[in-house]
Amino acid sequence: MRAEQIQHEIREVLLTEDEIRGRLAELARDIERDYGDRRPLLVGVLKGAVFVMADLARALRIPVEMDWMAVSSYGSGTESSGVVRILKDLDTDLSGREVLIVEDII
């Protein structure tokens, strides 16, 4: 569904695009400070985290790797069933890695 198709359903904007970009820049600085010369693995949870993770990775000035996984706890409804199913697992071995999970809904 395109943004134009749901524009009329938006009642309130919680964060502007500039506020989101500013917060991502802050997160990038925090990650750079905390991980320094290490190479963390960013794990994005599909599909919602795609753009946020791409923007975060671009904001970082340290080398990172990225991988993706897809999970579902919704079944066919809009409320969580409480049971998480892995639909696509990671391709990267996590042994000894520093992992940062990037998710759109927590």
MOPAC internal coordinates of N, CA, C and O (Angstrom, degrees):
PM7 1SCF
backbone

  N    0.0000 0     0.00 0     0.00 0    0    0    0
  C    1.4478 1     0.00 0     0.00 0    1    0    0
  C    1.5294 1   108.55 1     0.00 0    2    1    0
  O    1.2310 1   120.54 1   -45.27 1    3    2    1
  N    1.2784 1   116.57 1   134.73 1    3    2    1
  C    1.4619 1   122.25 1  -178.46 1    5    3    2
  C    1.5229 1   110.40 1   -83.54 1    6    5    3
  O    1.2310 1   120.97 1   -27.65 1    7    6    5
  N    1.3341 1   115.76 1   152.35 1    7    6    5
  C    1.4650 1   121.46 1  -179.24 1    9    7    6
  C    1.5234 1   111.50 1   -58.50 1   10    9    7
  O    1.2310 1   120.62 1   142.94 1   11   10    9
  N    1.3285 1   116.41 1   -37.06 1   11   10    9
  C    1.4681 1   119.69 1  -179.27 1   13   11   10
  C    1.5294 1   111.53 1   -62.73 1   14   13   11
  O    1.2310 1   120.52 1   149.49 1   15   14   13
  N    1.3203 1   116.62 1   -30.51 1   15   14   13
  C    1.4558 1   120.94 1  -177.53 1   17   15   14
  C    1.5266 1   112.69 1   -73.26 1   18   17   15
  O    1.2310 1   120.26 1   155.03 1   19   18   17
  N    1.3135 1   117.11 1   -24.97 1   19   18   17
  C    1.4706 1   119.74 1  -178.13 1   21   19   18
  C    1.5211 1   112.90 1  -110.68 1   22   21   19
  O    1.2310 1   120.13 1  -178.20 1   23   22   21
  N    1.3096 1   117.35 1     1.80 1   23   22   21
  C    1.4655 1   122.21 1  -177.28 1   25   23   22
  C    1.5260 1   111.92 1   -51.99 1   26   25   23
  O    1.2310 1   119.79 1   140.64 1   27   26   25
  N    1.3011 1   118.00 1   -39.36 1   27   26   25
  C    1.4661 1   121.96 1  -177.94 1   29   27   26
  C    1.5306 1   112.50 1   -69.17 1   30   29   27
  O    1.2310 1   120.08 1   163.92 1   31   30   29
  N    1.3349 1   117.45 1   -16.08 1   31   30   29
  C    1.4620 1   121.03 1  -179.19 1   33   31   30
  C    1.5333 1   112.84 1   -88.21 1   34   33   31
  O    1.2310 1   120.01 1   169.34 1   35   34   33
  N    1.3212 1   117.59 1   -10.66 1   35   34   33
  C    1.4639 1   121.61 1  -178.23 1   37   35   34
  C    1.5186 1   108.96 1   -77.56 1   38   37   35
  O    1.2310 1   121.09 1   -60.94 1   39   38   37
  N    1.3368 1   115.51 1   119.06 1   39   38   37
  C    1.4642 1   120.52 1  -178.84 1   41   39   38
  C    1.5175 1   112.30 1   -94.55 1   42   41   39
  O    1.2310 1   120.64 1   148.94 1   43   42   41
  N    1.3320 1   116.38 1   -31.06 1   43   42   41
  C    1.4648 1   119.60 1  -175.09 1   45   43   42
  C    1.5222 1   109.20 1  -154.12 1   46   45   43
  O    1.2310 1   120.34 1   -43.60 1   47   46   45
  N    1.3142 1   116.96 1   136.40 1   47   46   45
  C    1.4582 1   122.49 1   174.46 1   49   47   46
  C    1.5191 1   107.08 1   -94.39 1   50   49   47
  O    1.2310 1   120.60 1   -62.19 1   51   50   49
  N    1.3312 1   116.45 1   117.81 1   51   50   49
  C    1.4610 1   120.40 1  -177.75 1   53   51   50
  C    1.5238 1   112.06 1   -81.06 1   54   53   51
  O    1.2310 1   120.40 1   139.53 1   55   54   53
  N    1.3277 1   116.84 1   -40.47 1   55   54   53
  C    1.4590 1   121.94 1   179.21 1   57   55   54
  C    1.5215 1   108.78 1  -137.47 1   58   57   55
  O    1.2310 1   120.78 1   -44.59 1   59   58   57
  N    1.3154 1   116.12 1   135.41 1   59   58   57
  C    1.4612 1   119.60 1   177.19 1   61   59   58
  C    1.5264 1   109.31 1   -77.61 1   62   61   59
  O    1.2310 1   120.99 1   -14.12 1   63   62   61
  N    1.3141 1   115.72 1   165.88 1   63   62   61
  C    1.4598 1   120.64 1   177.24 1   65   63   62
  C    1.5273 1   110.46 1   -58.87 1   66   65   63
  O    1.2310 1   120.04 1   138.73 1   67   66   65
  N    1.3291 1   117.54 1   -41.27 1   67   66   65
  C    1.4671 1   121.08 1   179.03 1   69   67   66
  C    1.5270 1   111.40 1   -63.87 1   70   69   67
  O    1.2310 1   120.18 1   141.26 1   71   70   69
  N    1.3292 1   117.27 1   -38.74 1   71   70   69
  C    1.4671 1   120.38 1   178.55 1   73   71   70
  C    1.5261 1   110.86 1   -65.92 1   74   73   71
  O    1.2310 1   120.41 1   140.50 1   75   74   73
  N    1.3134 1   116.82 1   -39.50 1   75   74   73
  C    1.4650 1   120.37 1   178.37 1   77   75   74
  C    1.5203 1   110.01 1   -65.86 1   78   77   75
  O    1.2310 1   120.25 1   134.40 1   79   78   77
  N    1.3258 1   117.13 1   -45.60 1   79   78   77
  C    1.4754 1   120.28 1   178.45 1   81   79   78
  C    1.5314 1   111.16 1   -61.47 1   82   81   79
  O    1.2310 1   120.50 1   140.57 1   83   82   81
  N    1.3334 1   116.64 1   -39.43 1   83   82   81
  C    1.4596 1   120.34 1   177.75 1   85   83   82
  C    1.5154 1   111.98 1   -63.23 1   86   85   83
  O    1.2310 1   120.56 1   137.64 1   87   86   85
  N    1.3255 1   116.54 1   -42.36 1   87   86   85
  C    1.4683 1   120.31 1   179.36 1   89   87   86
  C    1.5184 1   110.96 1   -67.37 1   90   89   87
  O    1.2310 1   120.07 1   141.89 1   91   90   89
  N    1.3355 1   117.46 1   -38.11 1   91   90   89
  C    1.4607 1   120.04 1   176.55 1   93   91   90
  C    1.5266 1   110.95 1   -63.75 1   94   93   91
  O    1.2310 1   120.09 1   142.38 1   95   94   93
  N    1.3310 1   117.44 1   -37.62 1   95   94   93
  C    1.4673 1   120.87 1   176.76 1   97   95   94
  C    1.5267 1   110.23 1   -63.69 1   98   97   95
  O    1.2310 1   120.11 1   139.27 1   99   98   97
  N    1.3416 1   117.39 1   -40.73 1   99   98   97
  C    1.4689 1   121.09 1   176.25 1  101   99   98
  C    1.5219 1   110.90 1   -62.53 1  102  101   99
  O    1.2310 1   120.42 1   134.56 1  103  102  101
  N    1.3229 1   116.79 1   -45.44 1  103  102  101
  C    1.4644 1   120.65 1   178.62 1  105  103  102
  C    1.5241 1   110.71 1   -60.43 1  106  105  103
  O    1.2310 1   120.60 1   138.02 1  107  106  105
  N    1.3331 1   116.46 1   -41.98 1  107  106  105
  C    1.4627 1   120.43 1   179.20 1  109  107  106
  C    1.5274 1   110.45 1   -60.66 1  110  109  107
  O    1.2310 1   120.14 1   136.46 1  111  110  109
  N    1.3261 1   117.35 1   -43.54 1  111  110  109
  C    1.4715 1   120.26 1   178.36 1  113  111  110
  C    1.5296 1   110.94 1   -63.14 1  114  113  111
  O    1.2310 1   120.30 1   138.66 1  115  114  113
  N    1.3367 1   117.03 1   -41.34 1  115  114  113
  C    1.4670 1   120.87 1   178.42 1  117  115  114
  C    1.5263 1   111.00 1   -62.63 1  118  117  115
  O    1.2310 1   120.61 1   136.58 1  119  118  117
  N    1.3246 1   116.44 1   -43.42 1  119  118  117
  C    1.4681 1   120.59 1   179.62 1  121  119  118
  C    1.5209 1   110.10 1   -64.91 1  122  121  119
  O    1.2310 1   119.96 1   136.34 1  123  122  121
  N    1.3268 1   117.68 1   -43.66 1  123  122  121
  C    1.4674 1   121.30 1   178.10 1  125  123  122
  C    1.5211 1   110.77 1   -59.27 1  126  125  123
  O    1.2310 1   120.39 1   137.07 1  127  126  125
  N    1.3306 1   116.86 1   -42.93 1  127  126  125
  C    1.4632 1   121.33 1   179.81 1  129  127  126
  C    1.5297 1   110.51 1   -65.79 1  130  129  127
  O    1.2310 1   120.34 1   134.64 1  131  130  129
  N    1.3263 1   116.95 1   -45.36 1  131  130  129
  C    1.4591 1   121.08 1  -174.25 1  133  131  130
  C    1.5247 1   113.74 1   -76.32 1  134  133  131
  O    1.2310 1   119.84 1   150.21 1  135  134  133
  N    1.3302 1   117.91 1   -29.79 1  135  134  133
  C    1.4627 1   120.34 1  -174.96 1  137  135  134
  C    1.5176 1   113.23 1  -107.31 1  138  137  135
  O    1.2310 1   119.85 1   164.51 1  139  138  137
  N    1.3329 1   117.90 1   -15.49 1  139  138  137
  C    1.4574 1   122.40 1   172.93 1  141  139  138
  C    1.5080 1   114.52 1    43.76 1  142  141  139
  O    1.2310 1   120.95 1    67.29 1  143  142  141
  N    1.3439 1   115.79 1  -112.71 1  143  142  141
  C    1.4619 1   120.59 1  -175.43 1  145  143  142
  C    1.5283 1   113.08 1   -90.67 1  146  145  143
  O    1.2310 1   120.13 1  -176.86 1  147  146  145
  N    1.3279 1   117.36 1     3.14 1  147  146  145
  C    1.4697 1   119.50 1   176.94 1  149  147  146
  C    1.5218 1   108.98 1   -82.44 1  150  149  147
  O    1.2310 1   120.43 1   -16.83 1  151  150  149
  N    1.3071 1   116.78 1   163.17 1  151  150  149
  C    1.4671 1   121.94 1  -176.11 1  153  151  150
  C    1.5295 1   108.87 1  -116.73 1  154  153  151
  O    1.2310 1   120.12 1   -92.51 1  155  154  153
  N    1.3448 1   117.38 1    87.49 1  155  154  153
  C    1.4651 1   118.85 1  -177.78 1  157  155  154
  C    1.5337 1   111.94 1   -69.95 1  158  157  155
  O    1.2310 1   121.87 1   -22.85 1  159  158  157
  N    1.3131 1   114.02 1   157.15 1  159  158  157
  C    1.4549 1   121.92 1   174.99 1  161  159  158
  C    1.5228 1   108.15 1  -101.94 1  162  161  159
  O    1.2310 1   120.35 1   -60.16 1  163  162  161
  N    1.3206 1   116.94 1   119.84 1  163  162  161
  C    1.4572 1   121.30 1   174.38 1  165  163  162
  C    1.5196 1   107.60 1   -87.91 1  166  165  163
  O    1.2310 1   120.58 1   -55.80 1  167  166  165
  N    1.3288 1   116.49 1   124.20 1  167  166  165
  C    1.4619 1   121.44 1   177.91 1  169  167  166
  C    1.5212 1   107.70 1  -111.24 1  170  169  167
  O    1.2310 1   120.98 1   -66.28 1  171  170  169
  N    1.3101 1   115.74 1   113.72 1  171  170  169
  C    1.4563 1   121.22 1   178.95 1  173  171  170
  C    1.5131 1   110.73 1   -94.67 1  174  173  171
  O    1.2310 1   121.24 1   -41.62 1  175  174  173
  N    1.3216 1   115.23 1   138.38 1  175  174  173
  C    1.4595 1   120.59 1   177.41 1  177  175  174
  C    1.5325 1   107.25 1   -95.77 1  178  177  175
  O    1.2310 1   121.31 1   -65.99 1  179  178  177
  N    1.3302 1   115.09 1   114.01 1  179  178  177
  C    1.4634 1   121.74 1  -177.46 1  181  179  178
  C    1.5167 1   111.16 1   -70.82 1  182  181  179
  O    1.2310 1   119.67 1   -30.33 1  183  182  181
  N    1.2532 1   118.23 1   149.67 1  183  182  181
  C    1.4416 1   130.27 1     0.04 1  185  183  182
  C    1.5194 1   110.32 1  -101.07 1  186  185  183
  O    1.2310 1   120.63 1   163.72 1  187  186  185
  N    1.3175 1   116.41 1   -16.28 1  187  186  185
  C    1.4541 1   120.65 1  -171.40 1  189  187  186
  C    1.5135 1   116.17 1   -63.89 1  190  189  187
  O    1.2310 1   119.76 1   153.10 1  191  190  189
  N    1.3273 1   118.07 1   -26.90 1  191  190  189
  C    1.4596 1   120.33 1  -173.82 1  193  191  190
  C    1.5243 1   113.61 1   -89.35 1  194  193  191
  O    1.2310 1   119.58 1  -179.83 1  195  194  193
  N    1.3127 1   118.41 1     0.17 1  195  194  193
  C    1.4649 1   121.36 1  -173.43 1  197  195  194
  C    1.5254 1   112.40 1   -55.20 1  198  197  195
  O    1.2310 1   119.88 1   125.85 1  199  198  197
  N    1.3181 1   117.83 1   -54.15 1  199  198  197
  C    1.4652 1   120.12 1  -174.83 1  201  199  198
  C    1.5240 1   111.91 1   -72.68 1  202  201  199
  O    1.2310 1   120.18 1   141.61 1  203  202  201
  N    1.3234 1   117.26 1   -38.39 1  203  202  201
  C    1.4684 1   120.19 1   178.53 1  205  203  202
  C    1.5224 1   109.92 1   -63.78 1  206  205  203
  O    1.2310 1   120.29 1   136.05 1  207  206  205
  N    1.3306 1   117.06 1   -43.95 1  207  206  205
  C    1.4614 1   119.61 1  -179.29 1  209  207  206
  C    1.5255 1   111.26 1   -67.01 1  210  209  207
  O    1.2310 1   120.03 1   140.79 1  211  210  209
  N    1.3141 1   117.54 1   -39.21 1  211  210  209
  C    1.4653 1   120.13 1   177.48 1  213  211  210
  C    1.5238 1   110.42 1   -62.75 1  214  213  211
  O    1.2310 1   120.00 1   135.47 1  215  214  213
  N    1.3253 1   117.61 1   -44.53 1  215  214  213
  C    1.4642 1   121.19 1   178.69 1  217  215  214
  C    1.5258 1   111.22 1   -64.40 1  218  217  215
  O    1.2310 1   120.31 1   139.28 1  219  218  217
  N    1.3345 1   117.02 1   -40.72 1  219  218  217
  C    1.4656 1   120.61 1   178.50 1  221  219  218
  C    1.5225 1   110.45 1   -64.32 1  222  221  219
  O    1.2310 1   120.06 1   133.74 1  223  222  221
  N    1.3214 1   117.49 1   -46.26 1  223  222  221
  C    1.4671 1   121.06 1  -179.77 1  225  223  222
  C    1.5264 1   110.94 1   -60.55 1  226  225  223
  O    1.2310 1   120.24 1   140.85 1  227  226  225
  N    1.3315 1   117.14 1   -39.15 1  227  226  225
  C    1.4748 1   120.35 1   178.05 1  229  227  226
  C    1.5218 1   111.77 1   -67.47 1  230  229  227
  O    1.2310 1   120.20 1   148.53 1  231  230  229
  N    1.3360 1   117.22 1   -31.47 1  231  230  229
  C    1.4674 1   120.97 1  -178.76 1  233  231  230
  C    1.5275 1   112.11 1   -76.49 1  234  233  231
  O    1.2310 1   120.33 1   158.49 1  235  234  233
  N    1.3266 1   116.98 1   -21.51 1  235  234  233
  C    1.4675 1   120.44 1  -178.10 1  237  235  234
  C    1.5226 1   111.20 1   -75.84 1  238  237  235
  O    1.2310 1   121.26 1   -39.21 1  239  238  237
  N    1.3414 1   115.19 1   140.79 1  239  238  237
  C    1.4641 1   120.71 1   177.17 1  241  239  238
  C    1.5140 1   111.10 1  -108.03 1  242  241  239
  O    1.2310 1   120.43 1  -163.24 1  243  242  241
  N    1.3258 1   116.78 1    16.76 1  243  242  241
  C    1.4585 1   121.63 1   174.22 1  245  243  242
  C    1.5240 1   107.18 1  -118.23 1  246  245  243
  O    1.2310 1   120.25 1   -25.33 1  247  246  245
  N    1.3375 1   117.12 1   154.67 1  247  246  245
  C    1.4625 1   118.37 1   179.19 1  249  247  246
  C    1.5284 1   110.82 1   -70.65 1  250  249  247
  O    1.2310 1   120.89 1   -44.23 1  251  250  249
  N    1.3078 1   115.90 1   135.77 1  251  250  249
  C    1.4622 1   122.10 1   175.73 1  253  251  250
  C    1.5233 1   107.94 1  -134.37 1  254  253  251
  O    1.2310 1   121.40 1   -21.16 1  255  254  253
  N    1.3140 1   114.93 1   158.84 1  255  254  253
  C    1.4566 1   120.84 1   168.93 1  257  255  254
  C    1.5171 1   106.84 1  -110.37 1  258  257  255
  O    1.2310 1   120.87 1   -21.22 1  259  258  257
  N    1.3207 1   115.94 1   158.78 1  259  258  257
  C    1.4631 1   119.98 1   179.58 1  261  259  258
  C    1.5238 1   109.63 1  -131.47 1  262  261  259
  O    1.2310 1   121.59 1   -34.37 1  263  262  261
  N    1.3213 1   114.55 1   145.63 1  263  262  261
  C    1.4571 1   121.70 1   172.61 1  265  263  262
  C    1.5210 1   106.92 1  -146.26 1  266  265  263
  O    1.2310 1   120.90 1   -12.34 1  267  266  265
  N    1.3102 1   115.88 1   167.66 1  267  266  265
  C    1.4620 1   121.00 1  -173.71 1  269  267  266
  C    1.5126 1   111.01 1  -133.18 1  270  269  267
  O    1.2310 1   121.17 1   -32.04 1  271  270  269
  N    1.3177 1   115.37 1   147.96 1  271  270  269
  C    1.4563 1   120.10 1   169.67 1  273  271  270
  C    1.5205 1   108.27 1  -139.45 1  274  273  271
  O    1.2310 1   121.33 1   -22.94 1  275  274  273
  N    1.3214 1   115.06 1   157.06 1  275  274  273
  C    1.4652 1   120.64 1   177.25 1  277  275  274
  C    1.5191 1   108.02 1  -124.86 1  278  277  275
  O    1.2310 1   121.11 1   -49.17 1  279  278  277
  N    1.3096 1   115.48 1   130.83 1  279  278  277
  C    1.4613 1   121.57 1   178.89 1  281  279  278
  C    1.5252 1   108.74 1  -132.60 1  282  281  279
  O    1.2310 1   121.29 1   -19.28 1  283  282  281
  N    1.3202 1   115.13 1   160.72 1  283  282  281
  C    1.4583 1   119.65 1   177.07 1  285  283  282
  C    1.5151 1   109.49 1  -146.05 1  286  285  283
  O    1.2310 1   121.40 1   -41.45 1  287  286  285
  N    1.3169 1   114.93 1   138.55 1  287  286  285
  C    1.4650 1   120.13 1   172.47 1  289  287  286
  C    1.5205 1   109.79 1  -130.40 1  290  289  287
  O    1.2310 1   120.81 1  -167.05 1  291  290  289
  N    1.3225 1   116.06 1    12.95 1  291  290  289
  C    1.4557 1   120.29 1  -173.34 1  293  291  290
  C    1.5202 1   114.47 1  -101.89 1  294  293  291
  O    1.2310 1   119.37 1   160.41 1  295  294  293
  N    1.3206 1   118.81 1   -19.59 1  295  294  293
  C    1.4559 1   118.85 1  -175.17 1  297  295  294
  C    1.5129 1   109.54 1    60.52 1  298  297  295
  O    1.2310 1   120.43 1    50.14 1  299  298  297
  N    1.3209 1   116.78 1  -129.86 1  299  298  297
  C    1.4631 1   119.64 1  -179.58 1  301  299  298
  C    1.5267 1   112.26 1  -100.86 1  302  301  299
  O    1.2310 1   119.97 1   179.40 1  303  302  301
  N    1.3424 1   117.67 1    -0.60 1  303  302  301
  C    1.4613 1   120.90 1  -178.20 1  305  303  302
  C    1.5074 1   112.50 1  -102.24 1  306  305  303
  O    1.2310 1   121.15 1    12.58 1  307  306  305
  N    1.3358 1   115.40 1  -167.42 1  307  306  305
  C    1.4611 1   121.05 1   179.24 1  309  307  306
  C    1.5175 1   111.97 1  -110.97 1  310  309  307
  O    1.2310 1   119.90 1   179.18 1  311  310  309
  N    1.3313 1   117.79 1    -0.82 1  311  310  309
  C    1.4621 1   121.71 1   175.48 1  313  311  310
  C    1.5129 1   108.75 1  -108.89 1  314  313  311
  O    1.2310 1   120.97 1   -37.80 1  315  314  313
  N    1.3378 1   115.74 1   142.20 1  315  314  313
  C    1.4549 1   120.61 1  -178.82 1  317  315  314
  C    1.5236 1   110.88 1   -62.42 1  318  317  315
  O    1.2310 1   121.58 1   -41.67 1  319  318  317
  N    1.3320 1   114.57 1   138.33 1  319  318  317
  C    1.4610 1   120.09 1   176.23 1  321  319  318
  C    1.5212 1   110.84 1   -82.27 1  322  321  319
  O    1.2310 1   120.48 1   166.15 1  323  322  321
  N    1.3496 1   116.68 1   -13.85 1  323  322  321
  C    1.4537 1   121.30 1  -176.83 1  325  323  322
  C    1.5198 1   112.98 1    88.08 1  326  325  323
  O    1.2310 1   120.26 1   169.74 1  327  326  325
  N    1.3253 1   117.11 1   -10.26 1  327  326  325
  C    1.4627 1   122.13 1   178.60 1  329  327  326
  C    1.5269 1   107.84 1  -108.28 1  330  329  327
  O    1.2310 1   120.67 1   -60.28 1  331  330  329
  N    1.3250 1   116.33 1   119.72 1  331  330  329
  C    1.4623 1   120.85 1  -178.08 1  333  331  330
  C    1.5269 1   109.43 1   -94.45 1  334  333  331
  O    1.2310 1   121.15 1   -52.14 1  335  334  333
  N    1.3286 1   115.41 1   127.86 1  335  334  333
  C    1.4650 1   121.14 1   176.28 1  337  335  334
  C    1.5258 1   108.62 1  -111.25 1  338  337  335
  O    1.2310 1   120.54 1   -45.66 1  339  338  337
  N    1.3190 1   116.58 1   134.34 1  339  338  337
  C    1.4649 1   121.12 1   175.44 1  341  339  338
  C    1.5220 1   107.69 1   -86.97 1  342  341  339
  O    1.2310 1   120.95 1   -62.66 1  343  342  341
  N    1.3168 1   115.79 1   117.34 1  343  342  341
  C    1.4622 1   121.97 1  -179.88 1  345  343  342
  C    1.5244 1   111.62 1   -93.51 1  346  345  343
  O    1.2310 1   120.33 1   146.94 1  347  346  345
  N    1.3261 1   116.97 1   -33.06 1  347  346  345
  C    1.4696 1   123.06 1   174.69 1  349  347  346
  C    1.5135 1   107.25 1  -142.86 1  350  349  347
  O    1.2310 1   120.93 1   -60.41 1  351  350  349
  N    1.3215 1   115.82 1   119.59 1  351  350  349
  C    1.4589 1   120.16 1  -179.52 1  353  351  350
  C    1.5277 1   109.99 1   -89.55 1  354  353  351
  O    1.2310 1   121.37 1    -9.11 1  355  354  353
  N    1.3106 1   114.98 1   170.89 1  355  354  353
  C    1.4622 1   121.41 1  -179.40 1  357  355  354
  C    1.5230 1   111.13 1   -69.69 1  358  357  355
  O    1.2310 1   120.86 1   -30.19 1  359  358  357
  N    1.3230 1   115.97 1   149.81 1  359  358  357
  C    1.4575 1   121.96 1   173.84 1  361  359  358
  C    1.5238 1   110.88 1   -92.61 1  362  361  359
  O    1.2310 1   120.17 1   163.30 1  363  362  361
  N    1.3240 1   117.29 1   -16.70 1  363  362  361
  C    1.4600 1   123.65 1  -174.52 1  365  363  362
  C    1.5189 1   110.99 1   -95.18 1  366  365  363
  O    1.2310 1   120.61 1   -41.77 1  367  366  365
  N    1.3301 1   116.45 1   138.23 1  367  366  365
  C    1.4632 1   121.70 1   173.63 1  369  367  366
  C    1.5276 1   108.01 1   -74.51 1  370  369  367
  O    1.2310 1   120.25 1   -52.59 1  371  370  369
  N    1.3239 1   117.12 1   127.41 1  371  370  369
  C    1.4654 1   121.65 1  -177.02 1  373  371  370
  C    1.5274 1   113.50 1   -88.83 1  374  373  371
  O    1.2310 1   119.76 1   176.04 1  375  374  373
  N    1.3139 1   118.06 1    -3.96 1  375  374  373
  C    1.4653 1   121.12 1  -177.08 1  377  375  374
  C    1.5192 1   111.22 1   -55.43 1  378  377  375
  O    1.2310 1   120.88 1   -57.98 1  379  378  377
  N    1.3306 1   115.93 1   122.02 1  379  378  377
  C    1.4542 1   121.97 1   177.37 1  381  379  378
  C    1.5209 1   114.70 1    71.40 1  382  381  379
  O    1.2310 1   119.90 1  -171.19 1  383  382  381
  N    1.3079 1   117.80 1     8.81 1  383  382  381
  C    1.4653 1   121.49 1  -176.70 1  385  383  382
  C    1.5162 1   111.77 1   -93.27 1  386  385  383
  O    1.2310 1   120.94 1   -26.74 1  387  386  385
  N    1.3111 1   115.81 1   153.26 1  387  386  385
  C    1.4606 1   123.50 1   170.34 1  389  387  386
  C    1.5237 1   105.27 1   -95.96 1  390  389  387
  O    1.2310 1   120.37 1   -60.87 1  391  390  389
  N    1.3368 1   116.89 1   119.13 1  391  390  389
  C    1.4600 1   121.98 1  -171.50 1  393  391  390
  C    1.5223 1   110.29 1  -117.16 1  394  393  391
  O    1.2310 1   120.96 1   -49.28 1  395  394  393
  N    1.3223 1   115.78 1   130.72 1  395  394  393
  C    1.4622 1   122.23 1   173.90 1  397  395  394
  C    1.5238 1   107.52 1  -116.23 1  398  397  395
  O    1.2310 1   120.36 1   -59.14 1  399  398  397
  N    1.3228 1   116.91 1   120.86 1  399  398  397
  C    1.4583 1   121.34 1  -179.21 1  401  399  398
  C    1.5248 1   109.10 1   -90.64 1  402  401  399
  O    1.2310 1   120.90 1   -51.05 1  403  402  401
  N    1.3218 1   115.89 1   128.95 1  403  402  401
  C    1.4618 1   122.27 1   179.13 1  405  403  402
  C    1.5280 1   107.06 1  -111.41 1  406  405  403
  O    1.2310 1   120.73 1   -63.22 1  407  406  405
  N    1.3304 1   116.21 1   116.78 1  407  406  405
  C    1.4624 1   122.46 1  -174.84 1  409  407  406
  C    1.5207 1   108.74 1  -132.52 1  410  409  407
  O    1.2310 1   120.53 1   -30.32 1  411  410  409
  N    1.3134 1   116.60 1   149.68 1  411  410  409
  C    1.4651 1   118.85 1  -179.15 1  413  411  410
  C    1.5169 1   112.79 1   -93.17 1  414  413  411
  O    1.2310 1   119.10 1   150.47 1  415  414  413
  N    1.3169 1   119.31 1   -29.53 1  415  414  413
  C    1.4653 1   122.20 1  -179.98 1  417  415  414
  C    1.5177 1   108.49 1  -127.05 1  418  417  415
  O    1.2310 1   121.18 1   -56.85 1  419  418  417
  N    1.3386 1   115.35 1   123.15 1  419  418  417
  C    1.4715 1   119.21 1   179.31 1  421  419  418
  C    1.5073 1   108.16 1  -123.21 1  422  421  419
  O    1.2310 1   120.10 1   180.00 1  423  422  421

